[in-house]
Amino acid sequence: MNIFARGASRPQDFISHDLPPGHDTVWGWAAKWSPDDLTNVSDPVRSFAQETSELTQRSAAEGYSVVDVEAPRALRALGYTKVPAFDTQLLFMASRS
């Protein structure tokens, strides 16, 4: 599935705006720090879902908080209403591994 073919063509479309301090979504993190990840993955929805699942498990195991936030515009267009936002320390560590 190509999410860009469905009308979301800018990294900003993947950023949630009601984030608590110190949190971000997998989509927002990618849009801000490696936007090529949004276009270079053959199935970004599946890839990001897998990464979200792994980060949820890691957050629970390592004591990081996870909060649900409003899905960004690009994901609302696909039917999502909420997405998890992770502690940015965890996102930073995961992006380095």
Short mmCIF file of the C-alpha atoms (twelve columns), coordinates in Angstrom:
data_MODEL
# 
_entry.id   MODEL 
# 
loop_
_atom_site.group_PDB 
_atom_site.id 
_atom_site.type_symbol 
_atom_site.label_atom_id 
_atom_site.label_alt_id 
_atom_site.label_comp_id 
_atom_site.label_asym_id 
_atom_site.label_seq_id 
_atom_site.Cartn_x 
_atom_site.Cartn_y 
_atom_site.Cartn_z 
_atom_site.pdbx_PDB_model_num 
ATOM 1  C CA . MET A 1  0.000  0.000  0.000  1 
ATOM 2  C CA . ASN A 2  1.425  3.349  -0.974 1 
ATOM 3  C CA . ILE A 3  0.197  5.948  1.480  1 
ATOM 4  C CA . PHE A 4  1.472  8.739  -0.734 1 
ATOM 5  C CA . ALA A 5  -0.868 7.638  -3.506 1 
ATOM 6  C CA . ARG A 6  -3.765 8.285  -1.128 1 
ATOM 7  C CA . GLY A 7  -3.070 12.027 -0.921 1 
ATOM 8  C CA . ALA A 8  -0.464 12.351 1.840  1 
ATOM 9  C CA . SER A 9  2.621  13.678 0.175  1 
ATOM 10 C CA . ARG A 10 4.383  15.720 2.830  1 
ATOM 11 C CA . PRO A 11 6.231  14.574 5.934  1 
ATOM 12 C CA . GLN A 12 4.161  17.065 7.957  1 
ATOM 13 C CA . ASP A 13 1.081  14.959 7.207  1 
ATOM 14 C CA . PHE A 14 2.510  12.246 9.475  1 
ATOM 15 C CA . ILE A 15 3.057  14.426 12.544 1 
ATOM 16 C CA . SER A 16 0.549  14.315 15.408 1 
ATOM 17 C CA . HIS A 17 0.069  17.671 17.064 1 
ATOM 18 C CA . ASP A 18 -1.393 16.831 20.480 1 
ATOM 19 C CA . LEU A 19 1.712  15.134 21.850 1 
ATOM 20 C CA . PRO A 20 2.570  15.281 25.535 1 
ATOM 21 C CA . PRO A 21 6.078  16.604 26.258 1 
ATOM 22 C CA . GLY A 22 8.806  14.025 25.676 1 
ATOM 23 C CA . HIS A 23 6.693  11.799 23.401 1 
ATOM 24 C CA . ASP A 24 6.320  11.217 19.677 1 
ATOM 25 C CA . THR A 25 4.781  8.665  17.364 1 
ATOM 26 C CA . VAL A 26 6.805  6.354  15.137 1 
ATOM 27 C CA . TRP A 27 5.336  8.186  12.134 1 
ATOM 28 C CA . GLY A 28 6.104  11.648 13.499 1 
ATOM 29 C CA . TRP A 29 9.625  10.667 14.495 1 
ATOM 30 C CA . ALA A 30 10.300 9.382  10.994 1 
ATOM 31 C CA . ALA A 31 8.774  12.493 9.407  1 
ATOM 32 C CA . LYS A 32 11.004 14.752 11.495 1 
ATOM 33 C CA . TRP A 33 14.281 12.823 11.572 1 
ATOM 34 C CA . SER A 34 14.312 10.510 8.532  1 
ATOM 35 C CA . PRO A 35 11.522 11.388 6.099  1 
ATOM 36 C CA . ASP A 36 12.991 9.057  3.477  1 
ATOM 37 C CA . ASP A 37 11.775 6.180  5.658  1 
ATOM 38 C CA . LEU A 38 8.222  7.216  4.784  1 
ATOM 39 C CA . THR A 39 8.787  6.772  1.050  1 
ATOM 40 C CA . ASN A 40 11.556 4.160  0.779  1 
ATOM 41 C CA . VAL A 41 9.689  1.338  2.518  1 
ATOM 42 C CA . SER A 42 7.680  -0.936 0.236  1 
ATOM 43 C CA . ASP A 43 4.838  -1.343 2.758  1 
ATOM 44 C CA . PRO A 44 5.152  1.484  5.300  1 
ATOM 45 C CA . VAL A 45 1.908  0.665  7.113  1 
ATOM 46 C CA . ARG A 46 3.044  -2.900 7.847  1 
ATOM 47 C CA . SER A 47 6.611  -1.829 8.607  1 
ATOM 48 C CA . PHE A 48 5.547  0.900  11.031 1 
ATOM 49 C CA . ALA A 49 2.942  -1.398 12.625 1 
ATOM 50 C CA . GLN A 50 5.686  -3.929 13.345 1 
ATOM 51 C CA . GLU A 51 7.950  -1.230 14.762 1 
ATOM 52 C CA . THR A 52 5.079  0.112  16.884 1 
ATOM 53 C CA . SER A 53 4.444  -3.363 18.281 1 
ATOM 54 C CA . GLU A 54 8.122  -3.833 19.131 1 
ATOM 55 C CA . LEU A 55 8.318  -0.409 20.801 1 
ATOM 56 C CA . THR A 56 5.158  -1.117 22.812 1 
ATOM 57 C CA . GLN A 57 6.714  -4.319 24.158 1 
ATOM 58 C CA . ARG A 58 10.031 -2.614 24.839 1 
ATOM 59 C CA . SER A 59 8.288  0.293  26.596 1 
ATOM 60 C CA . ALA A 60 6.523  -2.126 28.939 1 
ATOM 61 C CA . ALA A 61 9.694  -4.106 29.618 1 
ATOM 62 C CA . GLU A 62 11.873 -1.046 30.236 1 
ATOM 63 C CA . GLY A 63 9.354  1.165  32.030 1 
ATOM 64 C CA . TYR A 64 8.810  3.827  29.360 1 
ATOM 65 C CA . SER A 65 5.437  5.494  29.054 1 
ATOM 66 C CA . VAL A 66 3.164  5.116  26.044 1 
ATOM 67 C CA . VAL A 67 0.151  7.364  25.449 1 
ATOM 68 C CA . ASP A 68 -2.521 7.325  22.764 1 
ATOM 69 C CA . VAL A 69 -2.784 10.493 20.687 1 
ATOM 70 C CA . GLU A 70 -4.847 11.593 17.716 1 
ATOM 71 C CA . ALA A 71 -3.597 10.034 14.501 1 
ATOM 72 C CA . PRO A 72 -1.930 12.416 12.066 1 
ATOM 73 C CA . ARG A 73 -3.767 13.517 8.928  1 
ATOM 74 C CA . ALA A 74 -2.155 10.871 6.711  1 
ATOM 75 C CA . LEU A 75 -3.259 8.040  8.990  1 
ATOM 76 C CA . ARG A 76 -6.727 9.458  9.603  1 
ATOM 77 C CA . ALA A 77 -7.167 9.229  5.822  1 
ATOM 78 C CA . LEU A 78 -6.543 5.476  6.198  1 
ATOM 79 C CA . GLY A 79 -9.115 5.127  8.988  1 
ATOM 80 C CA . TYR A 80 -6.894 5.403  12.081 1 
ATOM 81 C CA . THR A 81 -8.137 7.632  14.880 1 
ATOM 82 C CA . LYS A 82 -5.503 7.070  17.576 1 
ATOM 83 C CA . VAL A 83 -1.854 6.002  17.511 1 
ATOM 84 C CA . PRO A 84 0.607  5.358  20.342 1 
ATOM 85 C CA . ALA A 85 3.190  7.984  21.223 1 
ATOM 86 C CA . PHE A 86 6.402  6.740  22.794 1 
ATOM 87 C CA . ASP A 87 8.975  8.313  25.072 1 
ATOM 88 C CA . THR A 88 11.446 10.130 22.824 1 
ATOM 89 C CA . GLN A 89 14.388 8.609  24.712 1 
ATOM 90 C CA . LEU A 90 13.209 5.184  23.590 1 
ATOM 91 C CA . LEU A 91 12.633 6.396  20.014 1 
ATOM 92 C CA . PHE A 92 16.141 7.842  19.952 1 
ATOM 93 C CA . MET A 93 17.687 4.607  21.229 1 
ATOM 94 C CA . ALA A 94 15.667 2.523  18.765 1 
ATOM 95 C CA . SER A 95 16.681 4.751  15.853 1 
ATOM 96 C CA . ARG A 96 20.351 4.162  16.702 1 
ATOM 97 C CA . SER A 97 20.096 0.373  16.761 1 
# 
